[in-house]
């Protein structure tokens, strides 16, 4: 670690920072040093030491992000770590993507993390023990596939965190998890540092006990079962959120299929979800790799009302979801669905698909 040329008042050369870098690399000194040096270079390029000055000079832009981005320091956990409440399910993702410049968001995110680091340093002095991590509650209520518009911003912030703020999170507790969350998380978990992924826990409900193990009841918001009266952050635009699913009506005695291709030579991952508000439908998934002549059935089910799944592959290929209503002589079925792709070399959302309808002509 260089003894000169590193601003001492920023805290980036203190023992706890060096500990975080070493811990993040499993005590591999060479790798930790390489990451630390890259962080110093990044701080210089991004002018991180002047980030609060930048924030003041761009106050209007920062306030515009804050209006759409309900995330706030809410108190402290039982160890004295700062507690951050992040209500990702309330982010009006499409509006956010339309109004917020990604480069400005990166700076905003850096300023937020630098401010939380300052809170950690103040706590260390106050409690006379090292405080170098924060505890996070993620409220996922309202999360849907409409939040795919937020993915480029999540990608940008995750990249910053992984490289420049290792081991800054003590734990992440995701509460009010909707049914679509496993599929959404499956599409973005590769963006998160592996050490951080191991600290994430998910709860649909009954999360009170998990929160109380880490946080005193007086510090937990009342909306989450605690006793703290401080209002939770909410966006200042309408928070009404559709699920972001496509809708297709499949006639009686007919089937309908949706296909999607991946041209990436390294392959990727397809993920899908669907549901019917009424009735049920037969469903199967087929895949054809670059070396295959025909589609092969990956999975097949009868009379489902909802389903989700994913499929990893290592070559270019094409997936096909088949919704089969040929067994129904009287009833059409309305399916809400989404088919998404994450490939290894592109950050595109990959939601574009092609469709085809067939009818049971033997009837």
C-alpha positions in Angstrom: 0.0 0.0 0.0 1.5 3.3 -1.0 2.6 5.5 1.9 2.3 8.8 0.0 -0.1 10.1 -2.6 -3.3 8.8 -0.9 -5.4 11.5 0.8 -5.5 10.6 4.5 -8.8 12.4 5.3 -10.8 10.3 2.9 -10.3 7.2 5.0 -9.4 4.9 2.1 -6.0 4.0 3.7 -7.3 3.1 7.1 -7.2 -0.4 8.6 -10.9 -1.2 8.1 -10.7 -0.3 4.4 -7.6 -2.4 3.9 -9.4 -5.2 5.9 -12.4 -5.0 3.5 -10.2 -5.4 0.4 -8.3 -8.3 2.0 -11.4 -10.1 3.2 -13.1 -9.6 -0.2 -10.3 -11.5 -1.9 -10.1 -14.2 0.8 -6.8 -12.9 2.1 -5.0 -13.2 -1.2 -2.6 -10.2 -0.7 -1.6 -9.9 -4.4 -5.3 -9.9 -5.6 -6.3 -7.5 -2.9 -3.5 -5.1 -3.7 -4.4 -5.2 -7.4 -8.0 -4.4 -6.6 -7.0 -1.6 -4.2 -4.7 0.0 -6.7 -7.5 -0.2 -9.3 -9.8 1.5 -6.8 -7.3 4.4 -6.3 -7.1 4.9 -10.0 -10.9 4.8 -10.3 -11.2 7.4 -7.5 -8.9 9.7 -9.3 -10.7 9.3 -12.7 -14.1 9.8 -11.1 -12.9 12.6 -8.8 -14.5 10.8 -5.8 -12.7 13.1 -3.3 -14.7 16.0 -4.7 -18.0 14.0 -5.0 -19.9 16.1 -2.4 -18.9 19.3 -4.3 -20.2 17.7 -7.5 -23.4 16.8 -5.6 -23.9 20.4 -4.5 -23.2 21.7 -8.0 -25.7 19.2 -9.5 -28.3 19.5 -6.8 -31.3 19.6 -9.1 -30.2 16.4 -10.9 -29.7 14.7 -7.6 -33.0 15.7 -6.2 -34.7 14.5 -9.4 -33.1 11.0 -8.8 -34.0 11.0 -5.1 -37.7 11.7 -6.1 -37.8 8.5 -8.1 -35.4 6.4 -6.0 -36.8 5.5 -2.5 -33.7 4.6 -0.6 -32.7 6.1 2.8 -30.5 5.8 5.8 -33.0 4.7 8.5 -31.0 4.2 11.7 -28.6 1.5 13.0 -28.5 -2.3 13.5 -27.7 -3.9 16.9 -23.9 -3.7 16.2 -24.1 0.0 15.4 -23.9 -0.4 11.6 -25.9 2.0 9.5 -29.3 0.7 8.3 -30.3 1.4 4.7 -33.9 0.8 3.6 -34.2 0.3 -0.2 -37.7 0.1 -1.6 -36.9 -1.3 -5.0 -40.5 -2.4 -5.7 -41.7 1.2 -5.7 -39.1 2.6 -8.2 -41.2 3.7 -11.3 -38.6 2.0 -13.5 -39.8 3.1 -16.9 -40.1 6.7 -15.8 -36.7 6.4 -14.1 -35.0 5.2 -17.3 -36.6 8.0 -19.3 -35.6 10.8 -16.9 -32.3 9.8 -15.4 -28.9 9.9 -17.2 -26.8 6.9 -16.4 -23.6 8.9 -15.9 -25.3 11.1 -13.4 -26.8 8.1 -11.6 -23.3 6.7 -11.2 -22.1 9.8 -9.5 -25.3 9.9 -7.3 -24.6 6.3 -6.2 -21.0 7.0 -5.4 -22.0 10.0 -3.3 -24.5 7.9 -1.4 -21.9 5.2 -0.6 -19.3 7.8 0.4 -21.8 9.3 2.7 -22.6 5.9 4.3 -18.8 5.4 4.7 -18.7 8.6 6.6 -21.5 7.4 8.8 -19.5 4.2 9.5 -16.4 6.3 10.5 -18.5 8.4 12.8 -19.9 5.3 14.4 -16.5 3.8 14.8 -15.4 6.9 16.8 -18.6 7.0 18.8 -18.7 3.3 19.7 -14.9 2.9 19.9 -14.9 -0.2 17.7 -14.6 -0.8 13.9 -17.8 -0.2 12.0 -17.1 -0.7 8.3 -20.2 -2.3 6.9 -23.9 -1.4 6.5 -27.1 -3.5 6.9 -29.7 -3.3 4.2 -33.4 -4.0 4.0 -34.8 -4.3 0.5 -38.6 -4.0 0.3 -39.5 -5.8 -2.9 -43.3 -5.3 -2.7 -44.5 -4.1 -6.1 -41.5 -5.6 -8.0 -42.4 -6.8 -11.4 -41.0 -7.4 -14.9 -41.7 -3.7 -15.5 -38.6 -3.1 -13.5 -36.5 -4.4 -16.3 -36.1 -0.8 -17.4 -34.0 -0.3 -14.2 -31.6 -3.1 -15.1 -28.9 -0.8 -16.8 -28.7 1.3 -13.6 -28.5 -1.8 -11.4 -25.7 -3.1 -13.6 -23.8 0.2 -13.3 -24.1 0.5 -9.5 -23.3 -3.2 -9.0 -20.1 -2.9 -11.0 -19.0 0.1 -8.9 -19.7 -1.7 -5.7 -18.0 -4.9 -6.7 -14.8 -3.3 -7.7 -14.5 -0.3 -5.3 -16.5 -1.0 -2.2 -15.8 -4.7 -1.4 -17.3 -6.2 1.8 -19.3 -3.1 2.5 -22.5 -5.0 3.1 -23.0 -6.9 6.3 -26.4 -8.4 5.2 -29.2 -7.8 2.8 -32.7 -8.9 3.8 -35.2 -8.9 1.0 -38.8 -8.7 2.3 -42.3 -8.8 0.7 -40.8 -10.9 -2.2 -43.3 -11.3 -5.0 -43.8 -14.5 -7.0 -41.7 -13.2 -9.9 -38.6 -12.4 -7.8 -36.8 -15.7 -8.2 -36.8 -15.3 -12.0 -35.8 -11.6 -11.8 -33.0 -12.3 -9.4 -31.8 -15.2 -11.6 -31.3 -12.7 -14.4 -29.2 -10.2 -12.4 -27.5 -12.3 -9.7 -24.4 -12.6 -11.9 -23.9 -8.9 -11.6 -23.6 -9.1 -7.8 -20.3 -10.0 -6.0 -20.3 -13.7 -5.0 -19.5 -12.7 -1.4 -22.5 -10.4 -1.3 -24.8 -13.0 -2.9 -24.1 -15.2 0.1 -25.4 -12.5 2.4 -28.8 -12.1 0.8 -31.9 -13.7 2.3 -35.4 -13.7 0.9 -38.8 -13.6 2.7 -42.3 -13.3 1.2 -43.7 -12.6 4.7 -43.0 -13.6 8.3 -39.7 -11.8 8.2 -40.0 -10.1 11.7 -37.9 -12.6 13.5 -35.1 -12.3 10.9 -35.0 -8.5 11.2 -35.1 -8.6 15.0 -32.0 -10.8 15.1 -30.0 -7.9 13.5 -32.0 -4.8 14.4 -33.6 -3.5 17.5 -37.4 -3.1 17.2 -37.1 0.6 17.9 -35.0 0.9 14.7 -37.4 -1.1 12.5 -40.0 0.8 10.5 -43.6 0.3 11.7 -44.6 -0.8 8.2 -42.1 -3.7 8.7 -43.4 -4.7 12.1 -41.1 -2.4 14.2 -41.8 0.6 16.4 -40.0 3.4 14.5 -42.3 6.2 13.5 -40.0 7.6 10.8 -41.7 7.6 7.5 -40.4 5.3 4.8 -39.2 6.8 1.6 -41.6 6.9 -1.3 -41.2 8.2 -4.9 -42.8 11.5 -5.6 -44.5 10.2 -8.8 -47.3 7.7 -9.1 -46.1 4.3 -7.7 -48.9 2.3 -9.5 -47.0 -0.6 -11.1 -48.2 -3.1 -13.7 -46.6 -6.5 -13.6 -44.9 -5.9 -17.0 -46.1 -9.1 -18.5 -47.3 -9.6 -22.1 -50.9 -10.9 -22.6 -52.0 -13.4 -25.2 -55.4 -15.1 -25.6 -55.3 -18.7 -26.9 -58.4 -19.9 -28.6 -60.1 -23.2 -27.8 -58.6 -26.2 -29.6 -55.5 -24.3 -30.5 -51.9 -23.7 -29.3 -49.6 -20.8 -29.3 -45.9 -20.6 -29.2 -43.3 -17.9 -28.5 -39.6 -18.3 -29.5 -36.4 -16.4 -28.8 -32.9 -16.7 -30.2 -29.5 -16.2 -28.6 -26.6 -15.6 -31.1 -23.9 -15.3 -28.4 -21.3 -18.0 -29.0 -20.9 -18.4 -25.2 -24.6 -19.0 -24.7 -26.5 -17.6 -21.8 -29.7 -18.1 -19.8 -33.4 -18.0 -20.8 -35.9 -17.3 -18.1 -39.7 -17.3 -18.3 -42.8 -16.9 -16.2 -46.5 -17.1 -17.0 -49.8 -17.2 -15.2 -53.5 -17.4 -15.9 -56.1 -15.6 -13.9 -58.6 -18.3 -14.7 -58.5 -21.9 -16.0 -55.3 -23.8 -16.8 -53.2 -24.8 -19.9 -50.7 -27.4 -21.0 -47.2 -26.1 -21.3 -43.8 -27.3 -22.6 -40.4 -25.8 -23.2 -38.2 -26.8 -26.2 -34.6 -25.8 -27.1 -32.5 -26.1 -30.2 -28.8 -25.6 -30.0 -26.6 -24.5 -32.9 -25.6 -28.1 -33.5 -29.1 -29.5 -33.2 -31.4 -30.3 -36.2 -34.6 -30.2 -34.3 -36.0 -28.8 -31.0 -35.7 -31.0 -28.0 -38.3 -31.0 -25.1 -36.7 -29.5 -21.9 -39.8 -29.8 -19.8 -43.5 -30.5 -20.2 -46.5 -30.0 -17.9 -50.2 -30.4 -18.0 -52.9 -28.1 -16.8 -50.9 -25.4 -15.1 -52.2 -22.1 -13.8 -48.8 -20.5 -13.3 -45.1 -21.5 -13.8 -41.6 -20.0 -13.8 -38.3 -21.5 -14.9 -34.9 -20.9 -16.5 -32.5 -22.8 -18.7 -28.7 -22.3 -19.0 -26.9 -23.1 -22.3 -23.3 -22.9 -23.5 -23.8 -22.4 -27.3 -26.0 -20.2 -29.5 -29.5 -21.5 -29.5 -33.3 -20.9 -29.7 -35.9 -21.6 -27.1 -39.6 -22.2 -27.7 -42.5 -21.9 -25.1 -45.6 -23.8 -26.2 -49.0 -23.0 -24.7 -51.3 -25.9 -25.7 -55.0 -25.4 -25.4 -56.0 -28.1 -27.9 -57.6 -30.2 -25.2 -60.2 -27.5 -24.5 -63.3 -27.7 -26.7 -65.2 -24.7 -25.2 -62.9 -22.3 -23.5 -60.2 -19.8 -24.7 -57.4 -19.0 -22.2 -55.7 -15.7 -21.5 -52.0 -16.1 -20.6 -49.8 -13.4 -19.1 -46.2 -14.2 -19.8 -42.7 -13.0 -20.2 -39.6 -14.7 -21.9 -36.2 -13.0 -21.2 -32.6 -13.7 -22.2 -29.4 -12.9 -20.4 -26.3 -13.6 -22.5 -22.7 -13.4 -21.4 -21.5 -10.5 -23.6 -24.5 -8.2 -23.7 -26.3 -6.1 -21.1 -29.4 -5.9 -23.3 -32.6 -6.9 -21.6 -33.4 -9.3 -24.4 -37.2 -9.4 -24.2 -37.9 -9.3 -27.9 -39.6 -12.5 -29.1 -41.4 -14.0 -32.1 -44.7 -15.9 -32.0 -46.7 -18.4 -33.9 -50.3 -19.7 -33.5 -51.5 -23.2 -34.6 -55.0 -24.8 -34.5 -56.1 -28.3 -34.0 -57.3 -28.9 -37.5 -58.5 -32.5 -36.8 -61.4 -31.1 -34.8 
